[in-house]
Amino acid sequence: MSKIDPNKLLPEITERNIVARSRLFAVEEVDLTFSNGEQRTFERMAGSGRGAVMIVPFINAETLLLIREYAAGTHSYQLGFPKGLIDPGESPQQAANRELQEEVGYAASSVTLLHSVSMAPTFFNASMDIFVAENLNPSRLEGDEPEPLEVVEWSIHDIPQLLAQEDFTEARSIAALLLAERWRAQK
């Protein structure tokens, strides 16, 4: 197993410029000088810095809740876990509970952080906190989705079938599922 070198210097950022911007994203060009003198220009998506959350909700000890929603990137409907950005002033736990209420119509009295993941760190400065939500009670908040989301119940004992679903392909949802399965086994 390799060890992290604590003395490894990060490259020096010598210049940063926004080279493209849309309503949702900004592309930043970053000029870097590495410790060995090499210079490179990288492009990356500039993150909002707010972070995001994904929630694996358990309606009971044996059943998870998923959502099926439109995914513009693949122009398809995808099955996955509730997720969303952290609003200004919210903690990640508060954001997880809010997204849960907006997307599946439940609030959780127990929200447990499983893991924080990065998304394409070579090109994108964004992170997501993955939570398990338990002890759910009906509670609905108005969300920003353009249409009602389909809520799908799934047995925790049928994970192989979920992984075989053609519309369950998002890497973050698969990671969340496997983390939740490991968490549950350790309980």
QUIJOJO-V751967 format. One record per run of one state. SS is the DSSP state (@ for helix, = for strand, . for the rest). FROM is the first residue (numbers start at 0). TO is the last residue. If there is no record, write none. Layout:
# QUIJOJO-V751967
SS,FROM,TO ; SS,FROM,TO
This chain:
# QUIJOJO-V751967
.,0,10 ; =,11,20 ; .,21,24 ; =,25,32 ; .,33,37 ; =,38,45 ; .,46,50 ; =,51,59 ; .,60,61 ; =,62,70 ; .,71,74 ; =,75,79 ; .,80,80 ; =,81,84 ; .,85,90 ; @,91,102 ; .,103,104 ; =,105,117 ; .,118,122 ; =,123,123 ; .,124,125 ; =,126,137 ; .,138,148 ; =,149,154 ; @,155,163 ; .,164,169 ; @,170,185 ; .,186,186
